[in-house]
Amino acid sequence: MSILRNIQEQQQRDNQSELFREITARRLAQPLPSRYHAIHLIGVPMDLGANRRGVDMGPSALRIAGLQQAIEALNITVEDRGNIPTELLELAQEGDPKQRFLHEIARAARGLAKEVKYAHEHNALPITLGGDHSVVIGSIAGTSAFYRSKGEAIGLIWLDAHGDLNTSETTSSGNIHGMPLAATLGYGNPTLSHIFDYAPKVSVQHCALVGTRDLDPGEKDLIRSIGLRVFPMSEIDVRGMSAVIDEAIEIAASGTAGIHVSMDIDFVDPSEAAGVGTPARGGATYRESHLALEKIATTRRLLALDIVEVNPVLDVRNRTAELGVELICSALGKVIL
């Protein structure tokens, strides 16, 4: 009995020591990785990739929620680079119903890719404000292209209720906001996947998809065929967010220059984030969401951040955008103590 008690006491000491080290690391973490001297905010007010209006107002909602001031309160310099030009729905051509507004979306993605690459070239960490999730085809391309020019790969953590792994062959809606991860991994229409004339932008072994709870049959087939590591909410329920995000970080950070994080705000449960176009119950809690980004910040391997699909039309008093601001600050190293 005494041996068992000694083992239990030692486990408790070990656990306390590990917890102490992690809390200390968070407190000592600097707001930005050392190579960055500023944040570049880049808005993409586009909703052509979705089937519900409103996410084109996401960048404005985040700005109105005090994003720049909140980041500056962390003693980080912020340059708001404005918005990437996008087509209005009323003037756009839908085109192929299996990949609606393909050319308008690709045009915006190319513009964003250049702007994100510019940020990296000037030692600024780019934060892309969506817009629907199709916009990140451009942001990830910009990060990937910059590090590719240095002979380095990047890792990707994709936080989302959905897989975004459809192509024009598997989609049931034709909405391109359901395709950006597939394009990033080199699948689907080359107009999307080959921005800067190469694919994939991220290797599947450096990519982790976290928080899923609504996958289409074609997405499941692709996941199995390519071996993409997916952490559904059911796994988070069992293992806890801390263990899951640690494994996701290991996947994205090992052998790479660092981690590009792409967050669809519907990663968070709709009880906390109502202002989204495609809500799915059973998502990450308020604290689980912050924990994921806090732990990424502690690694000091963050390269770029996307926050997309904020829809103020469906929101209550801009609460979802305010949550988005909080989550961005957690990704940049904000801690309570």
C-alpha positions, 0 to 999 in steps of 0.5 A, a space after each residue: 500500500 505504501 508503494 502505491 501511495 509513493 507512486 501516486 505522490 510521485 505522479 502528482 509531483 510530476 504532473 505539478 512540475 509539468 503544469 508549472 513548466 507549461 504555465 511558466 513558458 506561457 508567462 515568459 513567451 514573447 508576443 511574436 516570434 523574433 523574426 517579426 517586428 509587426 503584424 500586417 492585418 489584411 482584409 478580404 471582404 468576400 462571400 463568393 465562396 459561400 451560399 449565405 451572404 454576410 461574411 464579406 462584412 467579417 473584416 469590418 466586424 473584426 476591426 469594429 470589435 477593436 482588433 488593432 487596439 487589442 493587438 497594440 495593447 500587447 505592445 505589438 506594432 500593427 499595420 492595417 494594410 486594408 482590403 484585397 479588392 474583390 468582386 461584388 456578388 451582383 457583378 460576378 459571373 457564377 460560371 460552373 455550378 460545381 465551382 461557383 465564381 471560380 475565376 473571381 475567387 482565384 483572382 482574389 486569392 492571387 492578390 492575397 498571396 502577393 500581399 501575404 508574401 510581401 508581409 513575410 518579406 518585410 518581417 511582418 506576421 500576416 493576419 488574414 481577416 475573412 471573408 469566407 474560407 476560400 480566401 485562405 487559398 491565397 494566404 497559405 500560398 503566400 506563406 508557402 511561397 516565401 518559405 519555399 524561396 528559402 528552401 523550407 516547407 511550412 506546416 498547417 493547423 486547420 481549425 474547423 468544424 468542416 473538412 473543406 476537402 471537396 473538389 468540383 468532383 465531390 461537392 454537392 453545393 459548388 461552394 468553393 469555401 468547401 474546397 480550400 484545404 483540398 486546393 492547399 494540399 494540391 487537389 482539385 482545379 489547378 486554378 486554385 491549387 497552382 497559385 504561384 505555379 506549384 502544388 501542393 502548398 503544404 505536404 499532407 504529413 505537415 498538416 493537421 485538421 482539428 475540430 471536425 464534426 461535419 464531413 462529406 463522403 467525398 472528404 472522408 474518402 480523400 482523408 483515407 486515401 492520402 492519410 491526412 491526420 484529422 482530430 474530430 471533436 469526438 477525439 478531443 472529447 476523449 483525449 482533451 484539447 491539450 493533448 490533441 493540439 500538442 500532437 497537431 503542433 508536432 505534425 505541423 512544426 516537425 521539419 518545417 519553418 513553422 506553422 500557418 494557422 487557419 481558423 474558421 470561427 465555426 471551430 467554436 461551438 455556436 453557443 459561443 460563436 453564433 455569427 457563422 454561416 454553417 454552424 455545427 453543434 458540438 464544437 470547441 468550448 470557449 476555453 478549449 478554443 483559447 487553449 489551442 491558440 495559447 499553446 500554439 503561441 507558446 511554441 513561437 513557431 507561428 508564421 501566419 494566421 487566418 480567421 474567417 467566416 465571421 458573419 455579423 448578419 447572423 450574430 448578436 451584438 458582434 459577439 462572434 467578432 469580439 471572440 475572434 479578436 480575443 482568439 487572435 490575441 491568444 495566438 499572439 501570446 496574450 496570457 492572463 497572468 
